[in-house]
């Protein structure tokens, strides 16, 4: 299937590893130009070089997405480097799963407000695009009560509600908005590898909940993200795509 991405321009937050990295690579493989940010400058540089080797324009900066000024400056610089923005993928999470006030503060600034600010900063460019889309990365923790803390699940649920509102309000402008809710996703350097190495009982508990007997690979989630963001999914908006290997049991109506 041709996703219609050739020549389009995508920005991805948290694009140097895991789901974000695979999204950036899949966009590039389909001929889209890509801008990304992440906190680690060396990882950003390495990712940009790898994307450029695919024959597309790539741009990246080291950014703490909780820093509003830095985030907005990156969006503007990305638009300048790519010649505009067609697709926004907001992927960063603070992974604040503790049950304390700090988790609420971190989740608000990183999970929720980084998504809102990225969308707002990109909006003038999306309004000028003929294939505009917004894709926010939520989590199955926003759909049901699990072993994460209350703040994490609450903000992930808020992202779904926010995207649904965007979809309704922006439909007349031809701008689509969706969310993707991954289940547990394992990759080198990711949170689940850390848990496997440092909290074996929690890792075993999580694995026991997965009916498939494994966790997702970033590729499996990124494919859904890139499809939703692409013109091939042109009539899909206001949707929350759950990619969890049947981990959750709630019925999504």
Secondary structure as a PSIPRED ss2 file (coil, helix, strand):
# PSIPRED VFORMAT (PSIPRED V4.0)

   1 X C   1.000  0.000  0.000
   2 X C   1.000  0.000  0.000
   3 X C   1.000  0.000  0.000
   4 X C   1.000  0.000  0.000
   5 X C   1.000  0.000  0.000
   6 X C   1.000  0.000  0.000
   7 X C   1.000  0.000  0.000
   8 X C   1.000  0.000  0.000
   9 X E   0.000  0.000  1.000
  10 X E   0.000  0.000  1.000
  11 X E   0.000  0.000  1.000
  12 X E   0.000  0.000  1.000
  13 X E   0.000  0.000  1.000
  14 X C   1.000  0.000  0.000
  15 X C   1.000  0.000  0.000
  16 X C   1.000  0.000  0.000
  17 X C   1.000  0.000  0.000
  18 X H   0.000  1.000  0.000
  19 X H   0.000  1.000  0.000
  20 X H   0.000  1.000  0.000
  21 X H   0.000  1.000  0.000
  22 X H   0.000  1.000  0.000
  23 X H   0.000  1.000  0.000
  24 X H   0.000  1.000  0.000
  25 X H   0.000  1.000  0.000
  26 X H   0.000  1.000  0.000
  27 X H   0.000  1.000  0.000
  28 X H   0.000  1.000  0.000
  29 X H   0.000  1.000  0.000
  30 X C   1.000  0.000  0.000
  31 X C   1.000  0.000  0.000
  32 X C   1.000  0.000  0.000
  33 X E   0.000  0.000  1.000
  34 X E   0.000  0.000  1.000
  35 X E   0.000  0.000  1.000
  36 X E   0.000  0.000  1.000
  37 X E   0.000  0.000  1.000
  38 X E   0.000  0.000  1.000
  39 X C   1.000  0.000  0.000
  40 X C   1.000  0.000  0.000
  41 X H   0.000  1.000  0.000
  42 X H   0.000  1.000  0.000
  43 X H   0.000  1.000  0.000
  44 X H   0.000  1.000  0.000
  45 X H   0.000  1.000  0.000
  46 X H   0.000  1.000  0.000
  47 X H   0.000  1.000  0.000
  48 X H   0.000  1.000  0.000
  49 X H   0.000  1.000  0.000
  50 X H   0.000  1.000  0.000
  51 X H   0.000  1.000  0.000
  52 X H   0.000  1.000  0.000
  53 X C   1.000  0.000  0.000
  54 X C   1.000  0.000  0.000
  55 X C   1.000  0.000  0.000
  56 X C   1.000  0.000  0.000
  57 X C   1.000  0.000  0.000
  58 X E   0.000  0.000  1.000
  59 X E   0.000  0.000  1.000
  60 X E   0.000  0.000  1.000
  61 X E   0.000  0.000  1.000
  62 X E   0.000  0.000  1.000
  63 X C   1.000  0.000  0.000
  64 X C   1.000  0.000  0.000
  65 X C   1.000  0.000  0.000
  66 X C   1.000  0.000  0.000
  67 X C   1.000  0.000  0.000
  68 X H   0.000  1.000  0.000
  69 X H   0.000  1.000  0.000
  70 X H   0.000  1.000  0.000
  71 X H   0.000  1.000  0.000
  72 X H   0.000  1.000  0.000
  73 X H   0.000  1.000  0.000
  74 X H   0.000  1.000  0.000
  75 X H   0.000  1.000  0.000
  76 X H   0.000  1.000  0.000
  77 X H   0.000  1.000  0.000
  78 X H   0.000  1.000  0.000
  79 X H   0.000  1.000  0.000
  80 X H   0.000  1.000  0.000
  81 X H   0.000  1.000  0.000
  82 X H   0.000  1.000  0.000
  83 X C   1.000  0.000  0.000
  84 X C   1.000  0.000  0.000
  85 X C   1.000  0.000  0.000
  86 X C   1.000  0.000  0.000
  87 X E   0.000  0.000  1.000
  88 X E   0.000  0.000  1.000
  89 X E   0.000  0.000  1.000
  90 X E   0.000  0.000  1.000
  91 X C   1.000  0.000  0.000
  92 X C   1.000  0.000  0.000
  93 X C   1.000  0.000  0.000
  94 X C   1.000  0.000  0.000
  95 X C   1.000  0.000  0.000
  96 X C   1.000  0.000  0.000
  97 X C   1.000  0.000  0.000
  98 X C   1.000  0.000  0.000
  99 X C   1.000  0.000  0.000
 100 X C   1.000  0.000  0.000
 101 X H   0.000  1.000  0.000
 102 X H   0.000  1.000  0.000
 103 X H   0.000  1.000  0.000
 104 X H   0.000  1.000  0.000
 105 X H   0.000  1.000  0.000
 106 X H   0.000  1.000  0.000
 107 X H   0.000  1.000  0.000
 108 X H   0.000  1.000  0.000
 109 X H   0.000  1.000  0.000
 110 X H   0.000  1.000  0.000
 111 X H   0.000  1.000  0.000
 112 X H   0.000  1.000  0.000
 113 X H   0.000  1.000  0.000
 114 X H   0.000  1.000  0.000
 115 X H   0.000  1.000  0.000
 116 X H   0.000  1.000  0.000
 117 X H   0.000  1.000  0.000
 118 X H   0.000  1.000  0.000
 119 X H   0.000  1.000  0.000
 120 X H   0.000  1.000  0.000
 121 X H   0.000  1.000  0.000
 122 X H   0.000  1.000  0.000
 123 X H   0.000  1.000  0.000
 124 X H   0.000  1.000  0.000
 125 X H   0.000  1.000  0.000
 126 X H   0.000  1.000  0.000
 127 X H   0.000  1.000  0.000
 128 X C   1.000  0.000  0.000
 129 X C   1.000  0.000  0.000
 130 X C   1.000  0.000  0.000
 131 X C   1.000  0.000  0.000
 132 X C   1.000  0.000  0.000
 133 X E   0.000  0.000  1.000
 134 X E   0.000  0.000  1.000
 135 X E   0.000  0.000  1.000
 136 X E   0.000  0.000  1.000
 137 X E   0.000  0.000  1.000
 138 X C   1.000  0.000  0.000
 139 X C   1.000  0.000  0.000
 140 X H   0.000  1.000  0.000
 141 X H   0.000  1.000  0.000
 142 X H   0.000  1.000  0.000
 143 X C   1.000  0.000  0.000
 144 X C   1.000  0.000  0.000
 145 X C   1.000  0.000  0.000
 146 X C   1.000  0.000  0.000
 147 X C   1.000  0.000  0.000
 148 X C   1.000  0.000  0.000
 149 X C   1.000  0.000  0.000
 150 X H   0.000  1.000  0.000
 151 X H   0.000  1.000  0.000
 152 X H   0.000  1.000  0.000
 153 X H   0.000  1.000  0.000
 154 X H   0.000  1.000  0.000
 155 X H   0.000  1.000  0.000
 156 X H   0.000  1.000  0.000
 157 X H   0.000  1.000  0.000
 158 X H   0.000  1.000  0.000
 159 X H   0.000  1.000  0.000
 160 X H   0.000  1.000  0.000
 161 X H   0.000  1.000  0.000
 162 X H   0.000  1.000  0.000
 163 X H   0.000  1.000  0.000
 164 X H   0.000  1.000  0.000
 165 X H   0.000  1.000  0.000
 166 X H   0.000  1.000  0.000
 167 X H   0.000  1.000  0.000
 168 X H   0.000  1.000  0.000
 169 X H   0.000  1.000  0.000
 170 X H   0.000  1.000  0.000
 171 X H   0.000  1.000  0.000
 172 X H   0.000  1.000  0.000
 173 X H   0.000  1.000  0.000
 174 X C   1.000  0.000  0.000
 175 X C   1.000  0.000  0.000
 176 X E   0.000  0.000  1.000
 177 X E   0.000  0.000  1.000
 178 X E   0.000  0.000  1.000
 179 X E   0.000  0.000  1.000
 180 X E   0.000  0.000  1.000
 181 X E   0.000  0.000  1.000
 182 X E   0.000  0.000  1.000
 183 X C   1.000  0.000  0.000
 184 X C   1.000  0.000  0.000
 185 X E   0.000  0.000  1.000
 186 X C   1.000  0.000  0.000
 187 X C   1.000  0.000  0.000
 188 X C   1.000  0.000  0.000
 189 X C   1.000  0.000  0.000
 190 X C   1.000  0.000  0.000
 191 X H   0.000  1.000  0.000
 192 X H   0.000  1.000  0.000
 193 X H   0.000  1.000  0.000
 194 X H   0.000  1.000  0.000
 195 X H   0.000  1.000  0.000
 196 X H   0.000  1.000  0.000
 197 X H   0.000  1.000  0.000
 198 X H   0.000  1.000  0.000
 199 X C   1.000  0.000  0.000
 200 X H   0.000  1.000  0.000
 201 X H   0.000  1.000  0.000
 202 X H   0.000  1.000  0.000
 203 X H   0.000  1.000  0.000
 204 X H   0.000  1.000  0.000
 205 X H   0.000  1.000  0.000
 206 X H   0.000  1.000  0.000
 207 X H   0.000  1.000  0.000
 208 X H   0.000  1.000  0.000
 209 X H   0.000  1.000  0.000
 210 X C   1.000  0.000  0.000
 211 X C   1.000  0.000  0.000
 212 X C   1.000  0.000  0.000
 213 X C   1.000  0.000  0.000
 214 X C   1.000  0.000  0.000
 215 X C   1.000  0.000  0.000
 216 X E   0.000  0.000  1.000
 217 X C   1.000  0.000  0.000
 218 X H   0.000  1.000  0.000
 219 X H   0.000  1.000  0.000
 220 X H   0.000  1.000  0.000
 221 X H   0.000  1.000  0.000
 222 X H   0.000  1.000  0.000
 223 X H   0.000  1.000  0.000
 224 X H   0.000  1.000  0.000
 225 X H   0.000  1.000  0.000
 226 X H   0.000  1.000  0.000
 227 X H   0.000  1.000  0.000
 228 X H   0.000  1.000  0.000
 229 X H   0.000  1.000  0.000
 230 X C   1.000  0.000  0.000
 231 X H   0.000  1.000  0.000
 232 X H   0.000  1.000  0.000
 233 X H   0.000  1.000  0.000
 234 X C   1.000  0.000  0.000
 235 X C   1.000  0.000  0.000
 236 X C   1.000  0.000  0.000
 237 X C   1.000  0.000  0.000
 238 X C   1.000  0.000  0.000
 239 X C   1.000  0.000  0.000
 240 X E   0.000  0.000  1.000
 241 X E   0.000  0.000  1.000
 242 X E   0.000  0.000  1.000
 243 X E   0.000  0.000  1.000
 244 X C   1.000  0.000  0.000
 245 X C   1.000  0.000  0.000
 246 X C   1.000  0.000  0.000
 247 X C   1.000  0.000  0.000
 248 X C   1.000  0.000  0.000
 249 X C   1.000  0.000  0.000
 250 X C   1.000  0.000  0.000
 251 X C   1.000  0.000  0.000
 252 X C   1.000  0.000  0.000
 253 X C   1.000  0.000  0.000
